[in-house]
Amino acid sequence: MECEITYKEMMVQSALTELKRKIPYGWDLNIYRGCQHGCQYCYAMYSHNYLGSEEFFKDIYIKTNIVDELEKQLKTDGWKREVVNIGGVTDSYQPAEENYKIMPEVLKLLIKYKTPAIISTKSTLVLRDFELIDELSHITYINIAETITTIDENIREKIEPGSAPTEERFKVLKEFRKTNASIGFHLMPIIPLLTDNESNFDGLFSRAKDCGVDYVLPGTLYLRGKTRSHFLEFFKRDFPDRYNEFISLYKTGGADKEYKNKLYEMVNRLRDKYELPKSYMKPMRERLK
């Protein structure tokens, strides 16, 4: 995405955020605030309000002491080696990581303290840390997931301008198939009138089958707060001929029930066609035994 990026360093008091809902994971770890991938639908845009910034895609905050704080938490007697979700709010392998190189230090701590984790990304930079992830995969559960929305590069460049091309993301998953890691395909968000067609799903599932993914996790688009106004403005500007139809589906934060029922019927039918696993939890349970 073409925009002037400002990096701002910050200190944090803790690295891990405990979640109220403990399944499928109990903790979040986000090493950056703001994200250069520029996904038009990003639900986390609101979080920059607490920093006094309106530029979620341009003002990137780096938690410079997060590795030290993470070790403080992992080495305590009370740490139960619960699953840590890495990059649930902002992508830990966004372009800033090329320079700051925080993730290798995080992975070394996960290895040291035998801590399982989930890493979700839209980048290929995760391949840089292949050896560390491979090592961790032989110690405990580690899941590498690529979030992929469309095989149409023209649409991908509009909705996720700073992300890696779709084919490159599938290559990442295929490469991690060589490790003991679980690999996942996160099909989310599914965007009405842009990515919700049968040919798109068929192409994505065909590639997922070729990668040997451990599961496919679909999810529909939700538009609330700051994200809603941003996305609607984007959609009206870039897809004006489909805007009225789109807004009729999104009178509230989510699409109506009838639309979602038809959508998941198609997704499940095509997922079954390629015999792709549905359970997000099954590989986690098996590898944590």
C-alpha positions in Angstrom: 0.0 0.0 0.0 1.4 3.3 -1.0 1.5 5.6 2.0 4.0 7.2 4.2 4.7 4.9 7.2 5.7 6.3 10.6 7.2 3.9 13.1 6.8 4.7 16.8 8.4 2.8 19.6 6.5 2.2 22.8 6.9 0.3 26.1 4.4 -2.1 27.5 3.7 -3.4 31.0 2.9 -6.9 29.9 3.2 -9.0 26.7 0.3 -11.4 27.0 -3.3 -10.5 27.2 -5.5 -13.0 29.0 -8.8 -13.7 27.3 -12.1 -14.2 29.1 -13.1 -16.9 26.7 -10.4 -19.6 27.0 -11.3 -21.8 24.0 -9.6 -22.4 21.5 -6.8 -20.3 23.2 -6.4 -18.4 26.3 -3.9 -15.6 25.5 -3.2 -13.0 22.9 0.2 -11.7 21.9 0.5 -8.7 19.5 3.9 -7.2 19.0 2.8 -4.3 16.9 -0.1 -1.9 17.0 -1.4 -0.7 13.6 -0.8 -2.8 10.4 0.7 -2.0 7.1 -1.3 -4.6 5.2 -4.1 -2.1 4.9 -7.0 -4.6 4.9 -10.1 -2.5 4.3 -12.2 -4.6 6.5 -9.9 -4.8 9.5 -11.9 -4.9 12.7 -9.0 -3.5 14.9 -9.1 0.0 13.4 -10.8 1.3 16.6 -7.8 0.3 18.7 -5.8 3.3 17.5 -8.3 5.6 19.3 -6.5 4.7 22.5 -3.3 5.9 21.1 -4.6 9.2 19.9 -4.1 8.3 16.2 -6.4 8.1 13.3 -3.9 6.4 11.0 -4.1 2.6 11.7 -2.4 1.7 8.5 0.3 4.4 8.7 1.2 4.8 12.4 2.9 1.6 13.3 3.7 1.2 17.0 6.5 -1.2 18.0 6.4 -2.7 21.5 10.2 -2.6 21.9 10.3 -4.3 25.4 7.8 -7.0 24.6 10.3 -9.9 24.5 11.5 -9.1 28.0 8.0 -8.8 29.3 7.0 -12.1 27.6 9.8 -13.9 29.3 8.7 -12.5 32.7 5.3 -14.1 32.1 6.4 -17.4 30.7 9.0 -18.2 33.4 6.6 -17.8 36.3 5.6 -20.9 38.3 2.0 -20.1 37.5 2.4 -20.3 33.7 0.5 -23.4 32.5 1.8 -23.4 29.0 -1.6 -22.5 27.5 -1.9 -21.8 23.8 -0.9 -18.3 22.8 -2.5 -16.6 19.8 0.0 -14.5 18.0 -1.2 -11.8 15.6 -4.9 -11.9 16.4 -5.2 -8.1 16.2 -2.2 -7.0 14.0 -0.1 -9.2 11.8 3.2 -10.0 13.5 4.8 -10.5 10.1 3.8 -7.2 8.6 6.7 -5.2 6.9 7.9 -3.6 10.1 9.0 -7.1 11.3 11.6 -7.2 8.5 13.5 -4.5 10.4 12.6 -5.1 14.0 13.0 -8.9 14.0 11.0 -9.4 17.1 9.4 -12.7 16.1 12.6 -14.8 16.2 13.1 -13.8 19.8 9.5 -14.6 20.6 9.8 -18.1 19.0 13.0 -18.7 21.0 11.1 -18.1 24.2 8.3 -20.4 23.1 10.8 -23.1 22.5 12.6 -22.4 25.8 9.3 -22.5 27.8 7.6 -25.2 25.7 4.7 -23.0 25.0 2.2 -23.8 22.2 1.0 -21.1 19.8 -1.0 -20.1 16.8 0.4 -17.8 14.2 -1.9 -16.1 11.7 -0.6 -14.0 8.9 -1.1 -12.7 5.4 2.6 -12.5 4.7 5.4 -14.7 3.4 7.9 -13.3 5.9 7.0 -16.1 8.3 9.2 -18.4 6.1 12.3 -16.5 7.4 11.7 -18.2 10.8 11.1 -21.7 9.3 13.8 -23.4 11.4 12.6 -22.0 14.7 9.0 -22.9 13.9 10.2 -26.4 12.8 12.0 -26.8 16.1 9.0 -25.6 18.1 6.7 -28.0 16.2 8.7 -31.0 17.6 8.3 -29.7 21.1 4.7 -28.7 21.3 1.7 -27.6 19.3 2.3 -24.8 16.8 -0.2 -23.8 14.1 0.7 -21.7 11.1 -2.3 -20.2 9.4 -2.6 -18.0 6.3 -5.7 -15.9 6.0 -6.7 -16.0 2.4 -9.8 -14.4 0.9 -9.7 -14.6 -2.9 -7.9 -16.0 -6.0 -8.7 -12.8 -7.9 -5.6 -10.6 -7.6 -7.4 -7.5 -8.8 -9.8 -7.8 -5.8 -7.0 -8.8 -3.4 -5.0 -5.7 -4.3 -8.0 -3.5 -3.5 -9.1 -5.1 -0.2 -5.7 -6.1 1.1 -3.2 -3.8 -0.7 -0.2 -4.6 1.6 -0.6 -8.3 1.8 1.2 -11.1 -0.1 -0.3 -12.4 -3.3 -2.7 -15.4 -2.8 -0.5 -17.9 -4.5 2.5 -17.0 -2.4 0.4 -17.5 0.8 -0.5 -21.0 -0.3 3.2 -21.7 -1.0 3.9 -20.7 2.6 1.4 -23.3 3.9 2.8 -26.0 1.6 6.3 -25.3 2.8 5.3 -25.6 6.5 3.8 -29.0 5.6 7.4 -30.2 5.8 7.4 -29.5 9.6 5.4 -31.0 12.4 3.3 -27.9 12.6 -0.4 -27.8 12.0 -1.3 -25.7 9.1 -4.6 -23.8 8.6 -6.4 -21.9 5.9 -8.5 -19.1 7.3 -11.1 -18.1 4.8 -12.1 -14.8 6.3 -13.8 -12.5 5.9 -16.0 -13.7 3.1 -17.1 -10.5 1.4 -20.5 -10.4 -0.3 -20.5 -9.6 -4.0 -16.7 -9.7 -4.1 -15.4 -13.0 -2.8 -18.5 -15.1 -2.0 -18.9 -16.8 -5.4 -18.5 -20.5 -6.1 -15.6 -20.2 -8.6 -13.6 -18.3 -5.9 -14.3 -21.0 -3.2 -13.5 -23.8 -5.7 -10.2 -22.3 -6.6 -9.2 -21.6 -3.0 -10.2 -25.1 -1.8 -8.4 -26.8 -4.7 -5.2 -25.0 -3.6 -5.8 -25.8 0.0 -6.2 -29.5 -0.8 -2.9 -29.4 -2.7 -1.2 -27.9 0.5 -2.6 -30.6 2.7 -4.1 -28.1 5.2 -5.2 -29.5 8.6 -8.4 -27.4 8.5 -10.4 -24.7 6.8 -11.9 -22.0 8.9 -14.5 -19.8 7.1 -15.9 -16.6 8.5 -18.3 -13.9 7.3 -17.6 -10.2 7.2 -18.7 -8.0 10.2 -18.8 -4.3 10.0 -19.0 -2.3 13.2 -17.9 1.1 14.5 -14.9 2.7 12.7 -14.5 -0.3 10.4 -18.1 0.0 9.1 -17.7 3.6 8.0 -14.3 3.0 6.5 -15.3 -0.1 4.6 -18.6 1.3 3.2 -16.7 4.4 1.9 -14.1 2.1 0.3 -16.8 -0.2 -1.3 -18.8 2.8 -2.6 -15.6 4.3 -4.2 -14.2 1.1 -5.7 -17.3 -0.9 -6.5 -20.1 1.7 -7.0 -22.2 -0.5 -9.2 -22.5 -3.1 -6.4 -22.9 -0.7 -3.5 -26.7 -0.5 -3.2 -26.9 -4.3 -3.2 -24.2 -4.6 -0.7 -25.7 -2.0 1.7 -29.0 -3.8 1.6 -27.3 -6.9 3.0 -25.5 -4.9 5.7 -28.1 -2.8 7.4 -26.6 -4.0 10.7 -23.1 -5.2 11.6 -23.6 -8.6 9.9 -25.3 -10.0 6.8 -28.8 -11.4 7.3 -29.4 -15.0 8.3 -30.8 -16.1 4.9 -27.7 -14.9 3.1 -25.4 -16.6 5.6 -27.3 -19.9 5.5 -27.0 -20.0 1.7 -23.3 -19.0 1.9 -22.3 -21.7 4.3 -24.3 -24.3 2.4 -22.1 -23.6 -0.6 -18.9 -23.4 1.4 -19.6 -26.7 3.1 -20.5 -28.4 -0.1 -17.3 -27.4 -1.8 -15.2 -28.1 1.3 -16.7 -31.6 1.3 -15.9 -31.9 -2.5 -12.2 -31.5 -1.7 -12.4 -33.5 1.5 -11.0 -30.7 3.6 -11.1 -31.0 7.4 -13.5 -28.8 9.2 -12.3 -28.9 12.8 -10.1 -26.1 14.0 -9.8 -27.8 17.4 -9.0 -31.4 16.3 -5.3 -30.9 15.4 -4.8 -28.9 18.5 -6.2 -31.5 20.8 -4.3 -34.3 19.1 -0.9 -32.5 19.3 -1.4 -31.3 22.9 -2.0 -34.8 24.2 
